[in-house]
Amino acid sequence: MKNVTDDAMVVETYKQVPVRLVPGSYENIKITTPEDILIAEKFLEKN
């Protein structure tokens, strides 16, 4: 697995399941840094 670059590649390579993009929202974010929390707060303020 040393050449794997992301979760999608794991699924495609080891489970032989095709991965595809689906329409979504830019407001559906993953919070991993303090800056992401600030972005999420802005989304919540506008809704």
LINZI-V37870 format. One record per pair of residues at least 6 apart in sequence whose C-alpha atoms are under 8 Angstrom apart, sorted by sequence separation. I is the first residue (numbers start at 0). J is the second residue. D is the distance in Angstrom with one decimal. If there is no record, write none. Layout:
((I/J/D) (I/J/D))
This chain:
((3/9/6.5) (10/16/6.0) (11/17/5.6) (29/35/7.5) (30/36/6.3) (10/17/7.7) (11/18/6.5) (28/35/7.9) (10/18/7.6) (30/39/7.9) (7/18/6.4) (28/39/7.6) (26/39/7.6) (26/42/6.6))
